[in-house]
Amino acid sequence: MENETSFKNPVLEMMARRDRERKLIKERNQRDRREKSELEGIDYFDSIFDKKVIEIGTRFDTLQPGGDSILMQEEFTSIAKDLQELQRYFTSSTIFLNDHKIQRCQNIINHLVTKSEERKARIVPKKKFGFKNKPAVNQQKTETKVVEVEKESKQKTFEWTDAEKKNLVIVLNSDKTNNQDLTFKDMENCVIIIRGHPGSLQMSKMKNCLVICNPVARSIFGDNCKSCTFSFACQQLRLHSSTSCTIYLFVTSRAIIEDCTEIYFAPCAEVSDDFENNLKLSGLDGSVNNWENIASAPKRFYKSSSVLFSDGKYEITLDQRKLKTPKGTLFTVESEPLALAIAHEWNSQKETIERSRMMLTALSNTVIDNPNNLTKLDIINYLLSYAETDTILFHNEAEADLYKLQTDQWDPIIEWFNKRYDTDLKKTVNISPPVFPSGAKMQIAKYLQSHDMTALHGIQFAVETVKSVILAFACIDRFITPEKAVLLSRLEEEFQLGHWGRVEWAHDLNQQDLQMAQNSALIMRIMASSITVAEKAGEVIRDIMSRGELGVVDKGLNTDFDPQTEADRSSQKCIIGSLSKQYSKLKIIGEEGATDLSNVPKELIINGMDENFLSQYKCPDSFINITENDLCVWVDPLDGTSEYVHGFLEHVTVLIGISFREMSIGGVIHQPYFKCAKSGKLGRTIWGMKELGTGGYTSKKAPENKFIITTTRSHSNALVQTTLDSIRPDDVLRVGGCGFKVLQLLEGKAHCYVFASPGCKKWDTCAPEAILEADGGVLTDILGKHYSYGPNVEYANKTGVLATARHTNHQDLLEKIPDHVKNKLNA
């Protein structure tokens, strides 16, 4: 607490103010660029829309009575398709058009549709059969909160299908929705039920809404949706800038989720009696649902990457296929060393493609696609505005030691810059802005103007990384190394660290790159802490065994001998004491009951985090905003106590499982007695996190020529044996501890783990479930249901455990288990 108070000094206040100024400048420039980009987007839309309208109108003028009726019919069919494409193009563009332009464009489309129908009626002969006119349906007026959308009128100006509504239940019937493009905007606390099979669905600014929609033939787009629940079936889903939404999804392609947080997915159920029929009418493939592949990193789909020289540029190939940018442009660079470095990035990927670790590829994509449509002038003006608050122009003479350090380290760089670029920049020694002559801007701008767009994007990246135009230029001109530039950019922070010690809130986010900043998310820190504390618990377990002071007692919770050792007790004190000190609001449940935190020896408490985990992995977007109150941690401090007592030490594990909203999402398994073949050291830590992946082991596939089950070593009974007999394995591997059994699946030694008995608890399965399912496997009860891991659930897993490796069909095994076994466990 004393450290936090002492940090309120002019240096940090100056740093905070400068950071706020930079952010204001950056936000202003981004806003200006965004407004310009929107204007350019509108201009582009106008040109394309007007061109298409003229083309369709010209085709009308060429159609005259007396021509070949079959050719006329085909021409009108072609025009109708073009009008549909025009409507789709317009609908997809409404997100950045104002209401006046939306109304004008829709009126034009309506006019063209009417004109087409009238012209067709005059030119194409009518068939000699037809349907009688249906009787008119009277409009039904109602003052209830349920709204049935009225039939379309012949003359209709465009409006959103519904907009600016609150507290309504809206039902759209199939005669309104079939093959139509539906749009909703500014809806709050509404229930929207969409029947039939729409062509597309677009939603914007939805809040606290429930949307239940029958199958959509093409795409669903959502923007700025908050606290909503959706049930969709579609070909493509794209969700942008949304938060706290639950989506029950059927999607045939991989959904695109951008700038979203707290989005949760589950498979879509049949929401209406005619759902299956509308699924067929929509043209969707009912056998393909990719709802669960949304958040996972893409799998590596190539064996190797190489460089190809063509037409004076270097291309990147992935197994002879040429790499393209996100916009579909051929990926090319002009520098061979850069091309080789990019190919190395692709070759360095493991089973999945971690784009956060492909900085050169990302930067090159930005250069080639230029997604913000920046010009050279845009980037130059941005860099000039950044230079006005350059990090190394702010000195602090109020603190003598810091000022001396800044003078010694920064002044030579400023002096070099002034000579190199013929400027006269002067530092400031307080929080007032530094002197920045207009002539200096001209000189810097002249230098920047000499670079092409590729170089300017690179310079912008360098400047934003070190927060200094001067340091970036010094690095580019090789006056200093990149490592030196980074160190100088952090001079004030490093001084504070050396003077006061590390203070997490003041320094950690500035110390790491963007990926590390993302990994400051709570869930990532808890995972990193759990890895470290599990390893410490392993040391405690080995130490107690080596002393021979096991302190075995019978917990007496059932008729069988249920041992507890000093290793169980001390390991739990270590884990819960260490995690509780770092995360005071975190709910932690341990196998050995409540832990008196006031009585935990200091030597059992550690505060470290696994830096390798934090530096190498990026927090999944859906977990970034998790708080301590959202989580529950389940701890088995020594899984396999019976094996520990009887000397089967390789079966012993430490389990730390993390649940979010009652679902297991992260886990750590530590093996205290695993011996590393290379180093001979004892101990191995395995981790897994849903939507992120696994680490600490090599995932392997079980043998294909025989089927192997792993099950309990010491707690078998008639139900367990009956279940094994019904599955008829080729071999049964009997081992101790739930954690060690799941390891058999992860490392390809068994296909499944079967335990048809209520013997294990939530702390036994929470961590193994998260790791196994992050690896692609499944862990449920014998009935096929996932267990809940909330803080108030019953501890016992009464309906047993069935776990399968990623290459094993879980459903097939569930069907082989006899019903009387399931009924017995579910009684």
C-alpha positions in Angstrom: 0.0 0.0 0.0 2.9 2.3 0.8 4.3 1.7 -2.7 1.1 2.6 -4.4 1.0 5.9 -2.6 4.6 6.8 -3.3 4.0 6.4 -7.0 1.9 9.6 -7.1 4.8 11.8 -8.1 5.3 14.3 -11.0 7.1 11.7 -13.1 4.1 9.3 -13.3 1.7 12.2 -13.5 3.7 13.5 -16.5 3.8 10.0 -18.0 0.0 9.7 -17.6 -0.7 13.1 -19.0 1.6 12.5 -22.0 -0.1 9.1 -22.6 -3.5 10.8 -22.5 -2.3 13.5 -25.0 -1.0 10.8 -27.3 -4.3 8.9 -27.1 -6.3 12.1 -27.9 -4.2 12.8 -30.9 -4.4 9.2 -32.1 -8.1 9.1 -31.6 -8.6 12.3 -33.5 -6.5 11.1 -36.4 -8.3 7.7 -36.4 -11.6 9.5 -36.4 -10.6 11.7 -39.3 -9.4 8.7 -41.2 -12.5 6.8 -40.4 -14.7 9.7 -41.5 -12.7 9.9 -44.7 -12.9 6.2 -45.3 -16.7 6.3 -44.8 -17.0 9.1 -47.3 -14.9 7.1 -49.8 -17.0 4.0 -49.1 -20.2 6.0 -49.9 -18.7 7.4 -53.1 -17.7 4.0 -54.2 -21.2 2.7 -53.4 -22.8 5.5 -55.4 -20.6 4.8 -58.4 -21.3 1.0 -58.4 -25.0 1.4 -57.6 -25.6 4.1 -60.3 -23.7 2.0 -62.8 -25.9 -1.1 -62.2 -29.1 1.0 -62.3 -28.1 2.5 -65.7 -27.2 -1.0 -67.1 -30.6 -2.5 -66.0 -32.5 0.5 -67.4 -30.7 0.3 -70.7 -31.6 -3.4 -71.0 -35.3 -2.4 -70.5 -35.1 0.0 -73.4 -33.8 -2.7 -75.8 -36.9 -5.0 -75.1 -39.7 -4.3 -77.6 -42.9 -6.1 -78.5 -42.9 -8.6 -81.3 -39.6 -10.4 -80.5 -39.0 -14.0 -79.8 -41.1 -14.8 -76.7 -38.6 -17.5 -75.4 -35.7 -15.1 -75.7 -37.7 -12.4 -74.1 -38.6 -14.6 -71.2 -34.9 -15.5 -70.7 -33.9 -11.9 -70.8 -36.5 -10.9 -68.1 -35.3 -13.8 -66.0 -31.8 -12.5 -66.3 -32.9 -9.0 -65.4 -34.7 -10.3 -62.4 -31.5 -12.0 -61.2 -29.6 -8.7 -61.7 -32.2 -6.9 -59.6 -31.8 -9.5 -56.8 -28.0 -8.9 -56.9 -28.6 -5.2 -56.8 -30.8 -5.6 -53.8 -28.2 -7.7 -52.0 -25.5 -5.2 -52.8 -27.6 -2.4 -51.5 -28.6 -4.3 -48.3 -25.0 -5.2 -47.4 -24.1 -1.5 -47.8 -26.9 0.0 -45.6 -24.6 -0.2 -42.5 -22.8 3.0 -43.6 -25.5 4.8 -45.5 -27.8 7.5 -44.0 -31.5 7.1 -43.9 -32.1 9.5 -46.8 -29.8 7.6 -49.1 -31.3 4.2 -48.0 -34.8 5.4 -48.8 -33.7 6.9 -52.2 -31.9 3.7 -53.3 -34.7 1.4 -52.2 -37.2 3.5 -54.1 -35.1 3.2 -57.2 -34.9 -0.6 -56.8 -38.7 -0.8 -56.2 -39.3 1.3 -59.3 -37.1 -1.0 -61.4 -38.9 -4.1 -60.1 -42.3 -2.5 -60.9 -41.0 -1.4 -64.3 -39.8 -4.9 -65.1 -43.1 -6.5 -64.2 -45.1 -4.0 -66.2 -42.8 -4.3 -69.3 -42.9 -8.1 -69.0 -46.7 -8.1 -68.9 -46.8 -6.0 -72.1 -44.2 -7.9 -74.1 -44.2 -11.5 -73.0 -47.5 -13.4 -73.9 -49.4 -14.7 -70.9 -49.8 -18.4 -70.5 -53.3 -19.8 -71.0 -53.6 -21.0 -67.5 -53.1 -19.4 -64.1 -54.2 -19.2 -60.5 -57.2 -17.3 -59.3 -56.5 -14.2 -57.3 -56.4 -15.0 -53.6 -59.0 -13.1 -51.5 -57.6 -10.0 -49.9 -56.6 -10.3 -46.3 -57.9 -7.6 -44.0 -55.3 -5.8 -41.9 -55.7 -6.8 -38.3 -55.3 -4.0 -35.9 -54.1 -4.9 -32.4 -53.0 -3.0 -29.3 -51.2 -6.0 -27.8 -47.5 -6.3 -27.5 -47.4 -9.1 -30.2 -47.0 -7.7 -33.7 -47.8 -9.6 -36.8 -46.0 -7.9 -39.8 -48.6 -6.9 -42.4 -48.6 -8.0 -46.1 -46.4 -6.0 -48.5 -48.1 -3.2 -50.4 -47.5 -2.7 -54.0 -45.9 0.7 -53.5 -43.4 0.6 -50.7 -40.6 2.9 -49.7 -37.6 1.3 -47.9 -37.5 1.1 -44.2 -35.6 -1.3 -42.0 -37.7 -4.4 -41.6 -38.1 -3.1 -38.1 -36.2 -0.3 -36.3 -36.3 1.7 -33.1 -38.7 -0.6 -31.3 -38.8 -1.5 -27.6 -40.6 -4.2 -25.5 -42.3 -5.9 -28.4 -42.8 -9.5 -29.6 -42.5 -9.4 -33.4 -43.5 -12.4 -35.6 -42.6 -12.5 -39.3 -44.5 -15.1 -41.2 -43.1 -17.0 -44.3 -45.0 -14.9 -46.8 -43.0 -12.0 -45.6 -39.6 -13.7 -45.2 -39.1 -16.3 -47.8 -35.9 -15.5 -49.8 -36.1 -11.9 -48.5 -33.3 -9.8 -47.1 -34.4 -8.8 -43.5 -32.9 -6.0 -41.5 -33.3 -4.8 -37.9 -31.9 -1.8 -36.2 -32.1 -0.1 -32.8 -34.2 -2.8 -31.1 -34.3 -3.2 -27.3 -36.0 -5.8 -25.1 -37.7 -7.4 -28.1 -38.5 -10.9 -29.0 -38.3 -11.5 -32.8 -39.5 -14.7 -34.3 -38.7 -15.2 -38.0 -40.5 -18.1 -39.9 -40.0 -19.4 -43.4 -36.5 -19.3 -45.0 -35.1 -15.8 -45.4 -32.4 -14.9 -47.9 -30.3 -12.9 -45.5 -30.5 -11.3 -42.1 -28.8 -8.1 -40.9 -29.0 -6.7 -37.4 -27.5 -3.5 -35.9 -27.7 -2.0 -32.4 -29.6 -4.8 -30.8 -29.9 -4.8 -27.0 -31.4 -7.4 -24.7 -33.2 -9.1 -27.6 -34.1 -12.7 -28.3 -34.0 -13.5 -32.0 -35.2 -16.9 -33.2 -34.8 -17.4 -36.9 -35.5 -20.3 -39.2 -32.8 -21.2 -41.7 -31.3 -18.4 -43.7 -30.1 -19.2 -47.2 -27.0 -16.9 -47.2 -25.5 -14.8 -44.5 -26.4 -13.3 -41.2 -24.5 -10.1 -40.1 -24.7 -8.6 -36.7 -23.1 -5.3 -35.5 -23.1 -3.7 -32.1 -25.3 -6.3 -30.4 -25.3 -6.4 -26.6 -26.8 -8.9 -24.1 -28.8 -10.8 -26.8 -29.7 -14.4 -27.4 -29.8 -15.7 -30.9 -30.9 -18.9 -32.5 -29.7 -19.1 -36.1 -29.1 -21.5 -39.0 -27.2 -20.0 -41.9 -24.5 -20.4 -44.5 -22.3 -17.7 -43.0 -22.3 -15.7 -39.8 -20.4 -12.5 -39.2 -20.6 -10.8 -35.9 -18.8 -7.4 -35.2 -18.3 -5.2 -32.2 -20.7 -7.1 -29.9 -20.6 -8.3 -26.4 -22.4 -10.6 -23.8 -24.4 -12.6 -26.4 -25.3 -16.3 -26.5 -25.7 -17.8 -30.0 -27.4 -21.2 -30.7 -25.9 -21.8 -34.1 -26.1 -24.0 -37.2 -23.6 -22.7 -39.7 -22.2 -24.5 -42.8 -19.0 -22.4 -43.1 -16.7 -21.0 -40.5 -18.2 -18.0 -38.7 -16.3 -14.7 -38.6 -16.2 -13.0 -35.1 -14.5 -9.6 -35.0 -13.9 -7.2 -32.0 -16.3 -9.1 -29.8 -16.2 -10.2 -26.2 -18.2 -12.7 -24.1 -19.8 -14.5 -27.0 -20.9 -18.0 -26.2 -21.9 -20.7 -28.6 -24.0 -23.9 -28.6 -25.5 -26.0 -31.3 -28.8 -24.7 -32.7 -31.9 -26.9 -32.1 -35.0 -27.2 -34.3 -36.8 -24.0 -33.3 -40.1 -24.7 -35.2 -42.1 -27.6 -36.6 -41.1 -26.8 -40.1 -37.4 -26.1 -39.4 -36.2 -29.2 -41.2 -38.3 -28.4 -44.3 -37.1 -24.8 -44.4 -33.5 -26.0 -43.9 -33.9 -27.9 -47.2 -35.7 -25.0 -48.9 -32.9 -22.7 -47.9 -30.3 -24.9 -49.7 -28.2 -25.4 -46.5 -26.4 -28.7 -46.1 -28.1 -30.2 -43.0 -25.3 -32.6 -42.3 -22.6 -29.9 -41.8 -22.6 -27.7 -38.7 -19.4 -25.8 -37.8 -20.7 -24.1 -34.7 -18.0 -25.4 -32.4 -15.0 -24.5 -34.7 -15.6 -20.7 -34.4 -13.1 -19.6 -31.8 -10.3 -22.2 -32.4 -7.2 -21.2 -34.3 -7.0 -22.5 -37.9 -5.3 -25.8 -38.3 -2.0 -25.9 -40.2 -3.0 -27.1 -43.7 0.4 -27.1 -45.4 3.6 -29.0 -45.0 6.1 -26.3 -45.9 6.4 -22.7 -47.0 8.9 -21.4 -49.5 9.8 -18.4 -51.6 9.1 -18.0 -55.4 10.6 -15.2 -57.5 8.2 -14.0 -60.2 7.8 -10.8 -62.3 10.5 -9.0 -60.2 8.8 -9.8 -56.9 8.9 -12.5 -54.2 5.9 -14.7 -53.5 5.2 -17.0 -50.6 4.0 -20.5 -51.4 2.3 -23.0 -49.1 2.8 -26.4 -50.6 3.0 -24.9 -54.1 -0.1 -22.8 -53.4 0.5 -19.1 -53.6 -0.3 -17.1 -50.4 -2.9 -14.4 -50.6 -3.9 -11.5 -48.4 -7.2 -11.3 -46.4 -8.6 -9.3 -49.4 -7.6 -12.0 -51.8 -4.7 -10.2 -53.3 -1.6 -12.1 -54.3 0.9 -11.8 -51.4 4.2 -10.3 -52.8 7.2 -8.4 -51.4 10.1 -6.8 -53.1 12.8 -7.9 -50.6 14.2 -11.4 -50.6 15.3 -11.3 -47.0 11.8 -10.2 -46.0 10.3 -13.0 -48.1 12.5 -15.6 -46.4 11.6 -14.3 -43.0 7.9 -14.5 -43.8 8.3 -18.0 -45.1 10.1 -18.9 -41.8 7.1 -17.5 -39.9 4.8 -19.9 -41.7 7.2 -22.8 -41.3 7.5 -22.1 -37.6 3.8 -22.7 -37.0 2.8 -25.9 -35.2 -0.5 -27.8 -35.5 -2.4 -24.5 -35.5 -1.7 -21.2 -37.1 -1.0 -18.6 -34.4 -1.4 -15.3 -36.3 -0.3 -13.3 -33.2 3.2 -14.7 -33.7 3.4 -13.8 -37.4 4.2 -10.1 -37.2 5.9 -9.7 -40.6 3.0 -11.5 -42.3 0.5 -9.2 -40.6 2.4 -6.0 -41.4 2.9 -7.1 -45.0 -0.9 -7.8 -45.3 -1.5 -4.3 -44.0 0.8 -2.8 -46.6 -0.7 -4.8 -49.5 -4.4 -4.5 -48.6 -4.2 -1.0 -47.0 -7.5 -1.7 -45.2 -7.9 1.8 -44.0 -7.2 3.3 -47.5 -4.5 5.5 -46.1 -2.4 7.8 -48.3 1.2 8.8 -47.8 -0.1 12.1 -46.5 -2.3 10.4 -43.9 0.7 8.5 -42.5 3.1 11.4 -42.6 0.6 13.7 -40.8 0.0 11.0 -38.2 3.8 10.6 -37.6 4.3 14.4 -37.3 1.6 14.7 -34.7 3.2 11.8 -32.8 6.5 13.6 -32.9 5.1 16.5 -30.9 4.8 14.3 -27.8 7.9 12.2 -28.4 8.9 10.2 -25.4 12.5 11.2 -25.2 11.8 15.0 -25.4 10.2 14.8 -21.9 12.8 15.1 -19.1 12.2 15.4 -15.4 14.7 17.6 -13.5 12.6 17.3 -10.3 14.1 13.9 -9.7 17.8 14.2 -9.8 18.8 10.6 -10.5 16.2 10.1 -13.2 17.1 13.4 -14.8 20.8 12.4 -14.9 19.9 9.1 -16.5 17.7 10.8 -19.1 20.4 13.3 -19.9 23.1 10.6 -20.2 21.0 8.3 -22.4 18.5 10.5 -24.3 20.5 13.7 -25.0 23.0 12.0 -27.4 20.1 10.6 -29.4 18.4 14.1 -29.6 21.7 15.7 -30.6 22.3 13.1 -33.3 18.7 13.6 -34.6 19.1 17.4 -34.9 22.4 17.0 -36.8 21.1 14.2 -39.0 17.9 15.9 -40.0 18.9 19.6 -39.7 16.4 20.3 -36.9 16.5 22.1 -33.6 14.3 20.0 -31.3 14.5 21.0 -27.6 13.6 18.9 -24.7 11.3 20.0 -21.9 12.1 19.5 -18.2 8.6 19.6 -16.9 5.1 18.5 -18.0 4.8 21.4 -20.5 5.1 20.4 -24.2 8.5 20.5 -25.8 9.5 23.1 -28.3 8.8 21.8 -31.8 9.7 24.4 -34.5 7.6 24.3 -37.7 10.8 24.0 -39.7 11.6 20.7 -37.9 8.2 19.4 -39.1 9.1 20.3 -42.7 12.4 18.5 -42.5 10.9 15.4 -41.0 8.1 15.4 -43.5 10.6 15.8 -46.4 12.4 12.7 -45.1 9.2 10.7 -44.8 8.1 11.8 -48.2 11.1 10.1 -49.7 9.8 6.7 -48.6 7.2 4.6 -50.4 4.0 3.3 -48.7 5.7 0.0 -47.7 8.4 1.8 -45.8 5.9 4.3 -44.2 3.8 1.5 -42.8 6.9 -0.1 -41.3 8.0 3.3 -39.9 4.5 3.8 -38.4 4.8 0.4 -36.7 8.2 1.2 -35.3 7.1 4.6 -34.0 4.1 3.2 -32.2 6.1 0.4 -30.7 8.8 2.6 -29.1 6.5 5.7 -28.7 9.1 7.8 -30.3 9.8 9.2 -33.8 13.3 10.0 -32.8 14.2 6.5 -31.5 12.5 4.9 -34.5 14.6 7.1 -36.9 17.8 6.3 -35.0 17.0 2.6 -35.3 16.2 2.9 -39.0 19.5 4.7 -39.6 21.3 2.1 -37.5 22.6 4.7 -35.1 21.2 2.4 -32.3 20.0 -1.2 -32.4 16.3 -2.2 -32.1 17.1 -3.6 -28.6 18.6 -0.3 -27.6 15.6 1.6 -28.9 13.2 -0.5 -26.8 15.3 -0.1 -23.7 15.5 3.7 -24.2 11.8 3.9 -24.7 11.3 2.3 -21.3 13.9 4.4 -19.5 11.5 6.0 -17.0 9.7 2.7 -16.3 13.0 0.8 -15.8 14.2 3.6 -13.4 11.1 3.3 -11.4 11.5 -0.5 -11.3 15.0 -0.2 -10.1 14.1 2.5 -7.5 10.8 1.2 -6.2 10.6 -2.4 -7.3 8.0 -3.9 -9.6 4.5 -2.7 -9.3 2.2 -4.7 -11.6 -0.3 -1.9 -12.4 2.4 0.6 -13.3 4.7 -1.4 -15.5 3.5 -4.7 -16.8 1.4 -3.5 -19.8 4.3 -1.4 -21.0 6.8 -4.1 -20.7 5.4 -6.6 -23.1 4.2 -6.4 -26.7 0.6 -6.4 -27.8 0.3 -10.2 -27.3 1.5 -9.9 -23.7 -0.9 -7.1 -23.1 -3.7 -9.3 -24.2 -2.4 -12.0 -21.9 -2.7 -9.8 -18.9 -6.3 -11.0 -19.0 -7.2 -12.5 -15.7 -7.8 -16.0 -17.0 -4.3 -16.1 -18.5 -2.7 -14.9 -15.3 -4.5 -17.5 -13.3 -3.5 -20.2 -15.7 0.2 -19.1 -15.5 0.0 -19.0 -11.7 -1.6 -22.4 -11.6 1.2 -23.9 -13.7 3.8 -22.5 -11.3 2.0 -23.4 -8.1 1.3 -27.0 -9.4 5.1 -27.4 -9.9 5.7 -26.1 -6.4 3.1 -28.6 -5.0 5.0 -31.4 -6.8 8.1 -30.4 -4.9 6.2 -30.6 -1.7 4.9 -34.0 -2.5 8.3 -35.4 -3.4 9.9 -33.8 -0.3 7.4 -35.5 2.1 7.8 -38.8 0.4 11.6 -38.5 0.6 11.4 -37.9 4.4 9.1 -40.9 4.9 6.7 -38.8 7.1 3.5 -39.6 5.2 1.2 -39.0 8.1 -1.5 -41.3 6.7 -5.0 -41.0 8.1 -8.4 -42.5 7.0 -10.8 -39.7 6.0 -13.6 -42.2 6.9 -16.0 -40.8 4.3 -17.0 -44.3 3.1 -16.7 -48.0 4.0 -13.5 -48.4 2.0 -10.2 -47.2 3.3 -9.9 -43.6 2.0 -6.3 -42.4 2.8 -5.2 -38.8 3.3 -1.5 -38.0 3.8 0.6 -35.0 4.9 1.4 -34.6 1.2 -2.3 -34.1 0.4 -2.7 -31.5 3.2 0.5 -29.6 2.5 0.0 -29.6 -1.2 -3.5 -28.1 -0.8 -2.2 -25.4 1.5 0.5 -24.6 -1.0 -2.0 -24.3 -3.9 -4.9 -22.6 -2.2 -2.7 -20.3 -0.1 -0.7 -19.2 -3.2 -3.6 -18.6 -5.5 -5.7 -16.9 -2.8 -2.9 -14.4 -2.1 -2.7 -13.4 -5.7 -6.5 -13.6 -6.4 -8.3 -12.7 -3.2 -11.9 -12.9 -4.7 -11.3 -16.3 -6.4 -13.6 -19.1 -5.3 -11.3 -22.2 -4.7 -12.6 -25.6 -3.7 -10.1 -28.3 -2.6 -10.5 -32.0 -2.0 -9.2 -31.8 1.6 -11.9 -29.3 2.8 -11.5 -25.7 3.9 -8.0 -24.4 4.3 -7.0 -22.0 7.1 -5.1 -19.4 5.2 -3.8 -17.8 8.4 -1.9 -21.0 9.2 -0.1 -21.7 5.9 3.7 -21.8 6.3 5.4 -19.0 4.3 7.7 -21.5 2.5 4.6 -23.0 0.8 3.4 -19.6 -0.6 4.7 -18.5 -4.1 3.7 -15.6 -6.2 5.2 -16.5 -9.6 3.7 -17.0 -13.0 4.9 -19.1 -15.9 6.4 -16.5 -18.2 6.7 -18.9 -21.2 2.9 -19.4 -21.1 2.2 -15.7 -21.0 4.7 -14.8 -23.7 3.7 -17.5 -26.2 -0.1 -17.6 -26.0 -2.9 -15.1 -26.7 -6.0 -15.0 -24.6 -9.1 -16.1 -26.5 -11.4 -13.1 -27.2 -14.3 -14.7 -25.4 -12.3 -14.9 -22.1 -10.6 -11.5 -22.0 -13.2 -9.8 -19.7 -13.6 -12.6 -17.2 -13.5 -11.5 -13.6 -12.6 -13.4 -10.4 -16.3 -13.6 -9.5 -17.0 -15.4 -12.7 -14.6 -18.3 -11.9 -14.4 -21.3 -9.7 -11.2 -23.3 -9.2 -11.2 -27.0 -8.3 -8.1 -28.5 -6.7 -7.1 -32.1 -6.2 -3.8 -31.5 -4.4 -2.7 -35.2 -4.8 -4.8 -37.2 -7.2 -4.0 -40.9 -6.7 -3.4 -40.9 -2.9 -3.8 -44.7 -2.7 -1.2 -45.1 -5.4 1.1 -42.7 -3.6 0.8 -44.7 -0.3 1.4 -48.0 -2.1 4.4 -46.8 -4.2 2.8 -46.4 -7.7 4.3 -42.9 -7.9 4.1 -42.5 -11.6 0.2 -42.5 -11.2 0.3 -39.4 -8.9 -0.8 -36.0 -10.3 -1.7 -32.6 -9.1 -4.9 -31.2 -10.6 -6.0 -27.6 -10.8 -9.2 -27.0 -12.9 -10.8 -23.7 -13.7 -14.5 -23.3 -14.5 -16.3 -20.3 -16.0 -20.1 -20.2 -15.7 -20.1 -23.8 -14.5 -18.1 -25.0 -17.6 -14.6 -26.3 -17.3 -12.4 -24.1 -19.5 -8.8 -24.5 -18.2 -6.7 -27.1 -16.4 -3.3 -28.0 -15.2 -2.0 -31.5 -14.5 1.4 -31.9 -12.9 3.2 -35.2 -12.6 5.7 -35.0 -9.7 7.4 -38.3 -10.6 7.6 -38.0 -14.4 11.3 -38.4 -15.3 12.5 -36.3 -18.3 14.4 -38.6 -20.7 16.9 -35.9 -21.6 17.7 -34.1 -18.4 16.7 -36.8 -15.9 14.8 -34.3 -13.8 11.6 -35.2 -12.1 8.3 -33.4 -12.8 6.2 -32.5 -15.9 3.4 -30.0 -16.2 0.6 -30.3 -18.8 -2.0 -27.6 -19.4 -5.0 -27.1 -21.6 -7.4 -24.3 -22.2 -10.5 -24.3 -24.4 -10.3 -22.1 -27.5 -6.6 -21.9 -26.9 -4.9 -25.3 -27.0 -2.7 -27.5 -24.9 1.0 -27.7 -23.9 3.6 -29.7 -22.1 3.2 -33.0 -23.9 3.0 -34.4 -27.4 -0.5 -35.5 -28.4 -0.5 -39.0 -30.0 -3.1 -41.2 -31.6 -3.9 -44.6 -30.0 -3.2 -47.8 -31.9 -5.5 -48.5 -34.8 -5.2 -52.3 -34.7 -6.7 -52.8 -31.3 -9.1 -50.9 -28.9 -7.8 -50.1 -25.4 -9.7 -48.9 -22.4 -8.2 -47.4 -19.3 -10.1 -47.7 -16.0 -9.7 -47.8 -12.2 -7.0 -49.8 -10.6 -8.5 -50.0 -7.2 -12.2 -49.0 -7.2 -13.8 -51.5 -9.6 -17.2 -53.0 -9.1 -20.0 -54.9 -10.9 -21.2 -51.9 -12.9 -17.7 -51.0 -14.0 -17.1 -54.5 -15.2 -20.5 -54.8 -16.9 -19.7 -51.7 -18.8 -16.3 -52.9 -19.9 -17.8 -56.2 -21.0 -20.4 -54.4 -23.1 -17.7 -52.4 -25.0 -15.5 -55.4 -25.5 -12.1 -53.9 -25.6 -9.0 -55.7 -26.8 -7.1 -54.6 -23.8 -7.8 -52.9 -20.4 -5.2 -50.6 -18.8 -5.9 -50.3 -15.1 -4.2 -47.3 -13.5 -4.8 -44.9 -10.6 -6.0 -41.4 -10.5 -8.4 -39.6 -12.9 -5.6 -37.3 -14.1 -3.3 -40.1 -15.0 -6.1 -42.0 -16.8 -6.8 -39.0 -19.0 -3.0 -38.7 -19.7 -3.3 -42.2 -21.2 -5.7 -40.8 -23.8 -3.7 -37.7 -24.5 -0.5 -39.7 -25.2 -2.2 -42.4 -27.3 -1.9 -45.3 -24.8 -5.7 -45.8 -24.7 -8.8 -44.8 -26.7 -11.1 -44.2 -23.8 -11.5 -43.9 -20.0 -14.6 -45.7 -18.6 -15.7 -45.5 -15.0 -19.4 -46.5 -14.5 -19.4 -45.6 -10.8 -20.2 -42.6 -8.6 -16.7 -42.7 -7.0 -14.9 -39.6 -8.4 -15.5 -35.9 -7.6 -15.5 -32.5 -9.4 -11.9 -31.8 -8.4 -11.0 -35.1 -10.1 -12.5 -34.2 -13.5 -12.5 -30.4 -13.9 -8.8 -30.1 -15.0 -8.7 -33.3 -17.1 -11.9 -32.4 -18.9 -10.6 -29.0 -20.0 -7.3 -30.4 -21.2 -8.8 -33.4 -23.0 -11.4 -31.2 -24.8 -8.8 -28.6 -25.7 -7.0 -31.5 -27.3 -10.1 -32.5 -29.3 -11.4 -35.3 -27.0 -14.6 -35.4 -24.9 -15.3 -36.0 -21.2 -18.9 -36.5 -20.0 -20.8 -38.7 -17.6 -22.1 -42.2 -18.6 -25.3 -40.5 -19.8 -23.4 -38.3 -22.2 -23.9 -35.1 -20.2 -21.1 -32.6 -19.2 -20.7 -32.0 -15.5 -21.3 -28.5 -14.1 -18.4 -27.0 -12.1 -20.1 -24.0 -10.4 -19.3 -23.1 -6.8 -22.6 -24.5 -5.5 -22.8 -27.8 -7.3 -22.7 -31.2 -5.6 -19.1 -32.5 -5.4 -19.8 -36.1 -6.4 -19.9 -37.2 -10.0 -22.8 -39.6 -9.4 -23.3 -40.7 -13.0 -19.7 -41.8 -13.6 -17.2 -40.8 -16.3 -16.7 -41.6 -20.0 -13.8 -39.9 -21.7 -12.6 -40.4 -25.2 -9.5 -39.4 -27.1 -9.9 -37.1 -30.1 -9.8 -39.9 -32.7 -12.5 -42.0 -30.9 -16.2 -41.7 -31.5 -17.7 -40.8 -28.1 -21.3 -41.3 -29.2 -20.7 -44.9 -30.3 -19.4 -45.8 -26.9 -22.3 -44.2 -25.2 -24.7 -46.3 -27.2 -22.8 -49.5 -26.2 -23.3 -48.9 -22.5 -26.3 -50.9 -21.4 -29.4 -49.0 -20.4 -29.6 -50.8 -17.0 -26.2 -49.4 -16.1 -27.3 -45.9 -17.1 -30.6 -46.3 -15.1 -28.7 -47.5 -12.1 -26.4 -44.5 -12.0 -29.2 -42.1 -12.8 -31.5 -43.4 -10.1 
